[in-house]
């Protein structure tokens, strides 16, 4: 590596070494000689590698002895040297089949023998490339999932500090967004205010764009800013996740232009109470579905069961676009039997919508502690009007 640019790791090397050792233990439990990691979040977690080109084919090979090999697109060499702990970096050019380059590199290092675990749920690993890798490995190849994710579920003290800083960034962006909720202002203006608040506070590129949905569209889940101009009586539902060192703590709040209808206030009050019940139920040793049930009970008692057909919350941590969530690891959801442990972090966003009329929501990002839960995000939960 050139002396011109020093290596920039998010955490001390000892943190990454500890993660690799814990992964080796999990590999030993499944008698794996090598694990092929394709998920950008898992790769970043294990060796620090990050790039805005994360959607290109990439693979981190981890041997049972802790040896690492990172294969990336040729254009990503600088990022691999700059951001990762890996010394053995293999490149493929744009006129090569990356899966073939990976298999050749594994053969050259005698890493394609024994039992080779292959991540099967990586978002940017195509079915074609997965098939090529498995066909070449033959009986040695074993589809696996969840090995690294199980480690990511419990955050280290260093990761928690990143999430605390992310929370401050999110708060700054949300505060500016709420302040911009006025008649004559567009959803795009609010998005710009939220971006400005995040970036001015020291944030980096987001893992999911700000959600700003106003007027009748606020009653439609997963819509966002689209040049709508707010008018008096409109409800604006805002959601944001500021990013720090690829860690995201998210926040949802609601604003109104003028005095909100009584039904909007009642729905919002239900969300606030459901959120509080959920957080109060978070304790080490309870199953992940227990806090969800606490939130759901409040919503059911208020008569909004049909307006809340989702989980109460989901794990957050390392994230790349298009999503900041780790719900595939742990969700506060009916049927999730995962035992909560200190160090787990969740975003809890109860929201209620009247389709095509209005929608409201409020959320916090919460850390599981030894005795209960700590709210990492700090911004008034009042309905802004």
Number of C-alpha atoms within 10 A of each C-alpha: 11 9 6 6 10 11 16 15 17 21 14 11 13 9 16 20 15 12 17 24 14 15 22 23 13 17 22 13 9 13 15 21 21 28 28 24 26 24 24 28 23 22 22 22 25 26 25 23 26 22 17 11 14 21 15 15 21 27 24 25 24 25 20 20 11 15 13 20 22 25 25 25 20 13 13 21 17 13 17 26 20 21 19 23 21 18 13 12 15 18 19 21 12 10 6 11 12 21 22 15 17 25 17 14 18 18 13 10 11 10 20 20 16 15 19 27 25 23 21 19 16 16 10 15 20 13 10 9 16 17 13 15 18 17 12 14 20 13 12 18 22 17 14 16 15 14 19 24 17 13 19 24 21 20 21 16 10 13 20 19 14 21 31 21 24 29 28 23 29 32 27 24 30 30 17 19 27 22 14 19 29 20 15 13 15 21 26 17 19 28 25 17 21 33 26 16 22 29 18 13 18 15 25 18 17 24 21 19 20 23 21 27 28 32 23 16 25 27 22 18 14 10 13 22 20 13 12 18 17 20 18 14 15 25 31 30 27 29 25 29 32 37 32 27 20 25 27 33 33 30 26 26 27 27 24 26 20 16 14 17 13 9 11 20 14 13 22 25 19 26 25 23 16 30 28 18 19 24 25 15 19 27 21 19 13 15 20 27 24 22 28 29 21 20 28 27 17 21 24 16 10 15 12 18 14 11 16 15 11 13 21 28 30 21 26 29 26 27 24 23 16 10 14 26 26 22 16 10 17 25 25 29 22 17 12 15 15 16 14 24 22 18 21 22 30 30 31 29 24 28 28 27 22 19 14 13 15 23 27 30 27 27 25 27 28 25 28 22 17 13 10 17 21 17 16 22 24 13 17 10 16 13 19 18 16
